[in-house]
Amino acid sequence: MIKRYEGQPGQYSSMVVHDGIAHLAGLIATDWDGDMSQQSGDIFAQIEALLSQAGTNKSKLLSVQVFITDFENYGAFKSAYQQWLGGENLPARATVRADLLDESLLIEIMCTAAI
């Protein structure tokens, strides 16, 4: 069975759960004016809320894909990420430079987690 969670109508689901895996769409900050730490924290909160809806949590993350606009901000992201996850149950991760929807956006994150 596939369960889809509401996202952008006509565009994408915010999360799709299938075969015990939650697949989250790329998430951006709700406040585009924040710095890297603020935008990252906003996205981490969104991830936790979606995972909770699926009956799981960040300790069951399998992989995280991070898209950042400028590696000058990588240190701030890395610090926020380490504070959020701690040192246990770390998922596989890729971090790449990317142009995002708007120049105010500094980061976008998508991930998968076990249920």
Secondary structure, DSSP 4 states (H G I P E B T S, - for coil): -EEEE--BTTTB-SEEEETTEEEEEEE--S-TTS-HHHHHHHHHHHHHHHHHHTT--GGGEEEEEEEES-GGGHHHHHHHHHHHHTTSSPPEEEEEE---SSTT--EEEEEEEE-
